[in-house]
């Protein structure tokens, strides 16, 4: 049993599998002056926030068609704001036209759409200096221009983003210098004013988990991330891990189960749950989770090992033998430690069968 229990050590190393993810905007020269170039670092940023930023740095009024939704991930250094606009348009299938000092963003229309013809005519008239034609349908009014909404629903004012990014830049600098505690405080300051940025909230939870005895912070910010995005599997898993470290195992199980039903679930999230379930003696759950991993993701030696050890505990010797044998026959990609455990257990089981 001593060899079997070695798998529980992995539970305390779970946090090393999480990679912090960026979700914020980094733009150059956004202090009110129009900049010739800027740098952006978007990670799943709402498209409306992207256009707000471009309006801010270009000095133009921007109106966005209400049918445009979604997010974008984009990293560019020292480019013009129009280059950023063109790339976003190409990636998201969008079109634009400009009238006076108003830039109108809309979905790319088919040639057969009557609106497409009117837009083409307008662009042509602008190109050759003709007088403006009537564009009542697309004419931005005071009500249809981009509004500074509340932060509900991911609509964050550009001044909020700009202010938050100042803290995020400081946090990133501290992070690169290895000063995690200072970085954590700056990330918290950014989160105070950008309260619905669930990726930022998750990053705070991740950093807190990497610190000693800061599980409460991880729980609190993980729950805030879930409030912003209730279906986020990673946020649920972060809360679950923190609760498990606090020996709140019943609550941890609830959040691990929640992670199973969320969006963007990964094999690592499932594996974390499997390790927790094994450490708590919930062996039927381990098999259930392992089967889910094998159904939807790439099988790894780690999940094969925990599954084999679970079958052995449940006295399903044949299933355990098959898993151990599969690990032993895997190629060079298996860690020597895992292969050694599998070889020892395979020898033990085969010897006990002969007796």
C-alpha positions in Angstrom: 0.0 0.0 0.0 3.0 2.3 0.5 3.7 2.4 -3.2 0.0 3.0 -4.0 -0.2 6.0 -1.7 2.7 7.7 -3.5 0.2 9.0 -6.0 -1.4 11.2 -3.4 1.8 13.3 -3.3 0.8 14.5 -6.7 -2.2 16.3 -5.2 0.1 18.8 -3.5 1.8 19.5 -6.7 -1.3 20.2 -8.7 -0.8 24.0 -8.9 2.3 23.5 -11.0 0.2 22.4 -13.9 -1.7 25.7 -14.1 -0.2 28.3 -16.4 -1.3 31.9 -15.7 -3.2 33.4 -18.7 -3.2 37.0 -19.8 -6.6 38.6 -20.3 -5.7 42.3 -20.3 -4.9 45.0 -22.8 -1.5 46.6 -23.1 -1.5 49.7 -25.3 1.2 52.3 -25.8 0.6 56.0 -25.5 -3.0 55.9 -24.4 -2.9 59.0 -22.1 -5.2 61.0 -24.4 -2.8 61.8 -27.2 -3.2 60.2 -30.6 -0.3 57.8 -31.1 1.2 56.7 -34.4 1.9 53.2 -33.1 0.8 51.1 -30.3 1.3 47.6 -28.8 -1.6 45.4 -27.8 -1.8 42.2 -25.9 -5.4 40.9 -26.1 -6.4 37.6 -24.5 -10.1 36.8 -25.1 -11.0 40.5 -25.0 -14.5 41.5 -25.8 -14.6 43.0 -29.4 -16.5 46.1 -28.2 -13.6 46.8 -25.7 -11.1 46.5 -28.6 -13.0 49.1 -30.6 -13.2 51.3 -27.6 -9.4 51.2 -27.3 -9.0 51.9 -31.0 -11.3 54.9 -30.6 -9.3 56.1 -27.7 -5.9 56.0 -29.4 -7.2 57.3 -32.8 -9.3 60.1 -31.5 -12.3 59.0 -33.6 -15.9 58.3 -32.7 -16.6 54.6 -33.3 -20.1 53.1 -33.8 -20.3 49.3 -33.7 -23.2 47.3 -35.1 -25.1 45.6 -32.3 -25.0 42.2 -34.0 -21.2 42.1 -33.5 -20.2 39.8 -30.6 -17.4 37.6 -29.4 -13.8 37.9 -28.2 -10.3 38.0 -29.8 -6.8 37.0 -28.8 -4.1 39.2 -30.5 -0.6 40.3 -29.7 1.1 43.0 -31.8 4.0 45.3 -31.2 4.6 48.8 -32.5 1.9 48.9 -35.2 -0.6 51.5 -36.3 -4.1 51.5 -34.9 -5.4 50.9 -38.4 -3.3 47.8 -38.7 -4.8 46.5 -35.6 -8.3 47.4 -36.9 -7.6 45.6 -40.3 -6.3 42.5 -38.6 -9.4 42.3 -36.3 -11.7 42.9 -39.3 -10.0 40.1 -41.2 -10.1 37.6 -38.3 -13.7 38.3 -37.4 -15.2 38.9 -40.8 -16.0 42.6 -40.3 -16.2 45.6 -42.5 -15.9 49.4 -41.9 -16.5 52.7 -43.4 -15.7 56.2 -42.3 -17.8 59.4 -42.4 -16.5 62.7 -41.1 -14.9 61.6 -37.8 -17.1 58.5 -37.3 -15.8 55.0 -37.9 -18.6 52.5 -38.4 -17.9 48.8 -37.8 -20.3 46.2 -39.1 -20.4 42.6 -40.2 -19.0 41.8 -43.7 -22.1 41.6 -45.9 -22.7 39.5 -49.0 -22.7 41.3 -52.3 -26.4 40.4 -52.7 -27.3 42.3 -49.5 -28.8 45.7 -50.3 -26.8 47.2 -47.5 -23.6 46.1 -49.1 -24.3 48.0 -52.2 -25.1 51.2 -50.3 -21.8 50.9 -48.3 -19.8 50.3 -51.5 -21.4 53.4 -53.1 -20.6 55.5 -50.1 -17.0 54.3 -50.0 -16.6 55.1 -53.7 -18.1 58.6 -53.3 -15.6 59.3 -50.5 -12.7 58.1 -52.6 -13.5 60.4 -55.5 -14.5 63.4 -53.4 -18.2 63.2 -54.3 -20.8 64.8 -52.1 -22.1 62.6 -49.3 -25.0 60.3 -50.1 -27.8 59.5 -47.7 -26.8 56.8 -45.2 -29.6 57.1 -42.7 -29.6 53.5 -41.8 -26.0 53.5 -40.6 -25.8 57.1 -39.5 -24.6 57.0 -35.9 -26.7 59.0 -33.5 -25.9 60.1 -30.0 -27.8 57.0 -28.8 -26.1 54.6 -31.1 -22.5 55.6 -30.5 -20.5 53.5 -28.2 -21.6 54.1 -24.6 -19.7 53.9 -21.4 -21.7 51.1 -19.9 -21.5 49.5 -16.5 -19.1 46.6 -16.2 -22.0 44.1 -16.3 -21.9 41.8 -19.2 -18.3 42.4 -20.1 -18.9 46.0 -21.3 -16.1 47.9 -19.6 -15.4 51.6 -20.1 -12.1 52.3 -21.9 -10.9 54.6 -19.1 -11.4 51.6 -16.7 -9.2 49.5 -19.0 -6.6 52.1 -19.2 -6.5 52.6 -15.4 -6.5 48.9 -14.8 -3.7 48.3 -17.2 -1.4 50.6 -15.3 -1.7 48.2 -12.3 -1.4 45.2 -14.6 1.8 46.5 -16.1 3.3 47.0 -12.6 2.1 43.5 -11.6 3.7 42.0 -14.7 7.0 43.7 -14.0 6.9 42.4 -10.4 6.0 39.0 -11.7 9.0 38.9 -14.1 11.3 39.9 -11.2 10.0 37.0 -9.2 8.2 39.2 -6.6 5.0 37.3 -6.5 3.6 39.0 -3.4 4.0 42.5 -4.9 2.6 41.3 -8.2 -0.4 39.8 -6.4 -1.2 43.2 -4.8 -1.1 45.0 -8.1 -3.3 42.4 -9.7 -5.8 42.9 -6.8 -5.8 46.6 -7.4 -6.6 46.0 -11.1 -9.4 43.6 -10.2 -11.0 46.2 -7.9 -11.8 48.4 -10.9 -12.2 45.6 -13.5 -14.5 43.4 -11.5 -15.9 41.3 -14.3 -12.6 40.3 -15.9 -12.8 36.6 -14.9 -9.5 35.8 -16.5 -7.8 38.4 -14.3 -9.6 37.1 -11.2 -8.5 33.5 -12.1 -4.9 34.7 -12.4 -5.1 36.1 -8.8 -6.4 32.8 -7.6 -3.6 30.9 -9.4 -0.9 33.2 -7.9 -2.4 32.8 -4.4 -2.4 29.1 -4.7 1.3 29.2 -5.6 2.0 31.1 -2.3 2.2 29.3 1.0 -1.0 29.5 3.2 -3.0 31.8 0.9 -5.8 29.4 0.1 -8.4 31.8 1.3 -7.4 34.4 -1.3 -7.6 31.7 -4.0 -11.1 30.7 -2.9 -12.4 34.2 -2.8 -11.1 35.3 -6.2 -12.0 31.9 -7.7 -15.5 32.5 -6.6 -15.5 36.0 -8.0 -14.3 34.6 -11.3 -17.3 32.2 -11.2 -19.6 35.0 -10.5 -18.3 36.7 -13.6 -18.5 33.5 -15.6 -20.5 30.8 -13.8 -19.5 28.1 -16.5 -15.7 28.5 -16.2 -14.3 25.0 -15.4 -10.9 26.3 -14.5 -12.2 28.7 -11.9 -14.3 25.9 -10.3 -11.2 23.7 -10.2 -9.1 26.5 -8.6 -11.7 26.9 -5.9 -11.9 23.2 -5.4 -8.1 22.8 -5.0 -7.9 25.6 -2.5 -10.8 24.2 -0.4 -9.1 20.7 -0.5 -5.9 22.2 0.9 -8.0 23.7 3.7 -9.4 20.3 4.4 -12.9 21.4 3.3 -13.3 18.2 1.3 -17.0 18.2 1.0 -17.1 21.7 -0.4 -14.1 20.8 -2.6 -16.0 17.9 -4.1 -18.9 20.2 -5.0 -16.6 22.5 -7.0 -14.8 19.7 -8.6 -18.1 18.3 -9.8 -19.0 21.8 -11.0 -15.8 21.9 -13.1 -16.9 18.7 -14.8 -20.0 20.4 -16.2 -18.4 23.7 -17.2 -17.1 25.2 -20.3 -13.5 24.8 -21.7 -12.8 21.8 -19.5 -9.3 20.4 -19.9 -7.7 17.0 -19.2 -5.6 18.7 -16.4 -8.8 19.9 -14.7 -10.2 16.4 -14.8 -6.9 14.9 -13.6 -6.8 17.2 -10.6 -10.2 15.9 -9.6 -9.1 12.3 -10.1 -6.1 12.9 -7.8 -8.3 14.5 -5.2 -10.9 11.6 -5.5 -8.1 9.1 -5.0 -6.7 10.9 -1.9 -10.2 10.8 -0.4 -10.9 7.1 -1.2 -13.6 7.9 -3.7 -12.4 5.2 -6.1 -15.5 4.8 -8.2 -15.3 8.5 -8.9 -11.6 8.1 -10.0 -12.7 5.5 -12.6 -15.6 7.7 -13.7 -13.3 10.7 -14.2 -10.5 8.7 -15.8 -13.0 7.3 -18.3 -14.1 10.8 -19.1 -10.5 11.8 -19.8 -9.9 8.8 -22.0 -13.1 9.5 -24.0 -12.4 13.2 -24.7 -8.7 13.8 -24.3 -5.2 12.4 -25.0 -4.4 9.5 -22.5 -1.4 10.2 -20.3 0.8 7.8 -18.2 -0.3 9.7 -15.1 -4.0 9.0 -15.6 -3.2 5.4 -16.6 -1.3 4.9 -13.3 -3.9 6.3 -11.0 -6.5 4.3 -12.9 -4.4 1.1 -12.5 -3.9 1.7 -8.7 -7.6 2.3 -8.3 -8.5 -0.9 -10.0 -6.1 -2.7 -7.7 -7.7 -1.3 -4.6 -11.1 -2.3 -6.0 -9.8 -5.8 -6.4 -10.3 -5.6 -10.2 -7.0 -7.4 -10.8 -7.3 -8.0 -14.6 -8.1 -4.4 -15.3 -5.2 -3.3 -13.1 -2.8 -5.7 -14.9 -3.9 -4.3 -18.3 -3.2 -0.7 -17.2 0.2 -1.5 -15.6 1.2 -3.6 -18.6 0.2 -0.7 -21.0 2.4 1.7 -19.0 5.4 -0.6 -19.1 5.1 -1.0 -22.8 4.9 2.7 -23.5 7.8 4.4 -25.3 10.4 6.8 -24.0 8.0 9.5 -23.2 7.1 8.0 -19.9 8.9 9.2 -16.8 11.2 6.6 -15.3 9.5 7.0 -11.9 6.0 6.1 -13.3 7.4 3.2 -15.4 9.2 1.9 -12.3 6.1 1.9 -10.2 4.1 0.1 -13.0 6.8 -2.5 -13.4 6.9 -3.2 -9.6 3.1 -3.4 -9.4 2.9 -5.6 -12.5 5.5 -8.0 -11.0 3.6 -8.1 -7.7 0.3 -8.9 -9.3 1.7 -11.6 -11.6 3.5 -13.2 -8.7 0.4 -13.2 -6.5 -1.6 -14.8 -9.4 1.0 -17.7 -9.6 0.6 -18.3 -5.9 
